[in-house]
Amino acid sequence: MRLTAVLLLVAPFMGLASAAQAQTSDDEPVARIARPTWDTGWFQAEVLRLLLERLGYRVDGPVTMENEDFYEAVAAGDVDLWANGWFPLHDAHISPGTPVEVVGTAVDDGALQGYFVDASTAAAYGITDLGDLADASVAALFDRDGDRRADLVGCNAGWSCAQTIDHHLDAYGLIDTVEHIQGDYSPLITETISLQRAGQPVLYFSWTPNWTVGELVPGVDVVWLETPFPSLPDDQAAAVDRTFVPGIPGCANDPCQTGWPPNDIRAVANSDFLNANPAIRTLLEEIVIPLEDISAQNARMITEGSDPADIRRHAAEWIQANLATVQEWIRTADPTAVELPLERDDAPAGGTLSVAARALPPFVIYENGTYSGFEVELVRLLAADLGMEAEIYAVDTVAKQIDDIQRGVADVGLGGTAATVHREQEVDFSVPVLDSGLTILTTAESSRGIDDRIVAFFTAVAASDLPWLLAVFAGAVLVAAHLIWLLERRHNPDFAVPYREGIWDSFYWSVVTMSTVGYGDKVARGNRGRVLALLWIALGTLVFASFTAAIASSLAVNELRSEISGPADLSGRRVATVKHSAGETYLPSIGIGPVVVDEIDSAYQLLSEGQVEAVVFDAPVLHYYASHLGGGDVVTVGSDFQRVRYGLMVDEDNAELRERLNLALLELMESGIYARLHDGWFGSEDS
């Protein structure tokens, strides 16, 4: 039992345990509800919440929980119910004798599950059955990590379907040819959809209702894979005969051997809670939500928005569209129930969240009169969660943001504001909205023109030992030329006797003999001249080689010195950063006195004009600038370094707003919505 983990997950509800079973002090009944980690089931949870409120209950939650954690918590009485039981898939989670009941059937025998491949690959290779992947050559078509096994995008660890997928791979002898890819299903399936649209083979598990079947349509974009024969884990064995499902589009046969029995979506609740609240038992027995309505809402989350406020609105709109039916459910559950408004009793009263935003891509982007960016989208989500509307206006500086917050003109300041000691003395920060670091921006090597390279060459020569070596080289050649002339002038016609003529021939002999590129047209004939020639060949080779090596070394050093690959390469260079930023604090710590500017755009300008060799600033900002705005002339180099935390600025005296923002932010993180927003702007941390 993972009771400790369960208690941590439901900690916000623990203080309400006794109140939920008795009543609150004002006799208002309380229901504590949960929802699953898959967001395609949150619509049902919101419908249930609104219906319970119409029945007269104050609803705490829903809190997002893993399957096993929920079933342990509901058995222990630490949470009351949820609307998202899948049966028979969840049968194994309910132990005999525990006070847990499955109530009603919101979706009857309509939740399908199965395996899919893209239609083009299936047609090209005749793939119709999961067992076809036992062929290593077929499995290799879907291999993305190079291990020669097909990558099957499956279920998150902790989901009940993960156990069944592993059972199938074992039962059908696919362990050696198929790998069950587990992680966060949402980004994995989003990547899968992108790959399919790019013409790449894909293999994945999915279910209905789910928005994925609207993106990759069975029978059009993808096909169902049958399984070789019916087989289920022991706890689902009673349903093995139900794995043949008729009327499935995109399957090779009808009925289709999906390998999975259709599931009922049913509410699950604590027995003691149901006994104490018979109206809720009756309500759960009445609720029926058509499968097509759930599928339509899942599609709306993709096309129209998936903020928490959007999902709550979808649920409210569904109730309004089915008001006569809903009112009948309420009257059946409790004929004395008073019709309640759709709004939550404990929801914020609304209002405007005034936001002072400083343009700093990718945190805040202002184009064509509209705001976008990571923090803009985030603050809109937070405002919606608070029941407010974000009103964003632009300021130019952090100082102006701080002043507006302190004067009460703005509630929140944002725009990639790192939490620094200097700023903490002026305002408070929310919990971090992003953890990142610093990085280095410098000119791209490809941007160096021929003029720059010529100047760099002569600069390298002047700064090296080459001038001195050149003088030694010239002196040695002259000495050797005079010696050979003195030794050969009387008996060798190759060296003219008159000095003015002979010394030029001797000089020529000295150079070509030393370099070994022309020896033979003038040779020493006397014994003493030949001895000198041998000595000069040996010595000259060393002199010439030293000269050549010095040139190569100087050029190599110059090229190396032109490259910056990390903080260690910044020493002795002019480096720009922004005032009061983490970069201004960091650079002096490694012995660099930075060029400090007021805004990052000024640093970009200094770099483009060659007045600085690098810019050190917040990594997300510089990465975005290099990839979107730098025109290929600049690059970020090396790994990110020196941790930087970004937060939303609020007034020091407004602890209530800071706490509400923090709770809303944590809720977004726990729900997975924050992760999708983060990955959309910065990419997955696992990628």
C-alpha positions, 0 to 999 in steps of 0.5 A, a space after each residue: 500500500 502506498 498510503 503515505 503517497 496517497 495522503 500527500 496527494 489528498 493533503 488539501 482534503 485531510 482537514 475536511 475529513 470529519 466535515 465531509 461525514 458530518 456537515 459543515 458548521 452551516 449544515 452545507 454538505 461537502 463532497 470531495 471529488 477526484 479526477 484522473 491524470 488523463 485530461 480527456 476525462 476531466 469533462 465528466 469530472 466537471 459535469 459531476 461537480 456542477 451537478 453536485 452543486 445543483 444538488 446543494 453540495 459544496 464540492 472540494 476538488 476535483 484533485 488529479 490522482 493516479 488510478 491506484 492512488 484514487 482507489 486506495 484513497 477512496 477505500 480509506 475515506 480520504 476522498 469521496 468519489 470520481 466519475 472516471 472508473 473504467 470497467 472491467 479495466 479497473 476491476 483489479 483496483 477494487 479489493 473484495 471487502 473494501 468500502 468501495 462501490 461502482 455506481 451507475 453507468 455514464 457511458 455504456 460499453 462504448 469506451 474502446 481501446 486498441 492498437 493503431 498503425 498509419 494506413 500507408 505503412 499498413 497497406 505497403 507491408 500488409 500489416 493488419 495484426 499486432 502479431 505481424 510485429 514479431 517479424 523483426 523487419 516489420 518491427 524495424 519500420 517503427 524503430 526510432 531509438 535504434 534498438 531494432 524494436 518497434 516503438 509502441 507509444 503506450 500508457 503512462 506508468 500507473 494507468 491500468 492499460 499499461 498492465 494490459 499492454 505489457 501482458 499482450 507483448 508477453 502473450 504474443 511473443 513480442 518482447 524482443 521486437 516491440 518496446 512499450 514507450 511510456 511517459 507523458 502520453 499527451 506530448 508523446 501522442 502529439 509527436 506521433 500525430 506530427 510524424 504521421 503527417 510527415 509521412 513517417 510510420 507510427 505505432 501507438 495505443 489509444 482509446 475512445 473517447 479521446 481527441 486523438 481519433 479526430 486527429 488520426 481518423 481510423 479507416 482514413 489516417 490509421 488502421 486498427 491492429 487486431 490481436 492474434 487471439 483473445 488474451 487478458 490479464 487474470 483480473 480481466 479474464 472474465 471479459 476475454 470473450 468480449 474482445 471481438 467488437 463489431 462495426 469498427 471502421 479501419 479494422 481488417 475484419 468485422 467483428 474486430 479482435 481488438 484485444 480489449 473489451 469495451 469498457 463502461 465509464 462509471 462513477 466510483 465512490 466510498 460506500 460510507 459516503 454513499 450511505 450517508 448521502 443517498 441523494 448522490 447515490 441516486 444522482 450517480 445512477 441517473 447520469 448518462 453522458 453520450 459518448 459522442 458528446 464526450 468525444 466532441 468536447 475532447 475535440 473542442 479542447 484541441 480546437 478551441 482551448 484547453 484552459 481550466 476555464 474552457 473545460 469548466 465552460 464546456 461542462 456548463 454549456 453541456 448542462 445548459 444544452 441538456 437542462 431538461 434532462 439534468 433537472 430531471 436527474 436532480 429532482 429524482 435524486 432529491 425532490 426538495 433540492 433547490 435549483 442552484 446557479 451554475 457558478 461555484 459558491 466559492 468561486 472568486 467574484 471575478 474582476 480584472 487582473 492588471 498585468 504590466 508586461 515588458 516585451 522580452 521574447 519568448 516570455 512576452 511578444 507584442 506583434 500587430 497589437 496583440 500579446 503572446 508568449 509563454 508568460 502571457 499565455 500562463 498569466 491568462 490561464 492563472 487569471 481564468 483559474 482565479 475567475 478573473 480576466 487578465 488585462 495586459 498593458 506594456 511598459 519598457 523597463 523593470 523599474 516601471 513595472 516595480 513602480 506600477 506594482 508598488 503604486 497599485 496600478 498593476 497587480 502583476 509584473 511579467 516579462 522574463 523577470 529573474 528573481 534576483 536579490 536586488 528585485 526581491 528588495 522591492 517586490 515579492 515573487 510568485 513560486 518560479 514559473 520557469 527554471 533555466 539558466 544563463 547562456 552565451 550569444 556570440 557571432 556565428 563563424 559563418 558571418 566572418 567575411 574575407 576582409 575579417 579573415 585577412 585582418 585576422 591573419 595579419 593580426 595573428 602574424 604580428 602577435 606571434 613569434 613569426 617576425 623573430 623567426 623570419 629574421 632568424 630564417 633570413 639570417 641563416 639563409 644569408 650565412 649559408 649563401 656566403 659560405 657556399 660561395 666562398 667554398 665553391 667560387 673557384 672551381 664550380 661554374 654554378 657559382 659565379 666568381 664576381 661577388 655581385 653575381 655569385 651571391 645571388 646564385 648562392 642565395 638561390 641555392 641556400 633557399 632551395 636546398 633548405 626547403 628541399 623543393 628545388 635542389 639539383 640545378 645548382 650543386 656543390 662539387 668540392 668536398 668541403 662544399 658538399 659537407 656544407 650542403 649536407 649540414 645545411 640540408 639537415 639544419 635548413 630542414 629544421 629551420 624551415 619546418 619551424 617557420 612553417 609550424 609557427 605560421 600554422 600554429 599562429 593561424 590555428 590559435 587565431 581561429 581558436 581565439 575567435 571561437 567561444 564555446 563556454 564561460 571559460 573562453 570569456 576571459 579577456 573579452 568584452 562581454 555585455 549583459 543587462 543591468 540588475 540581471 543574473 548575468 551582471 551578478 555572475 560575470 564578476 564572479 569569474 573575473 569579467 567586468 561586463 559592459 552593462 546595458 539597460 535593455 537586452 536590445 542594446 546588447 544585441 546592437 553592441 554585438 552586431 557592431 563588434 563592440 563586444 564579443 559576446 552577450 551573457 543573459 538569460 538562456 530562453 531569451 538568447 536561444 529565442 533571439 538566435 533561432 527567430 530574430 538573429 538572422 543567422 548572424 549569431 548563435 548561442 554556444 555551450 551548455 546553459 549555466 548558472 541557474 536562473 529562476 523566473 517568477 511573477 512580480 507582485 506587491 510585498 503587501 499583497 500576500 493574498 494575491 501571491 498565495 492565490 497565484 501560487 495555488 493556481 500555478 501549482 494546480 496547473 502544474 499538477 494537472 499537466 497543463 503547465 507541462 504542455 505550455 512549457 513544452 510548446 514554447 521551450 521543448 520537452 526537457 526529456 528531448 
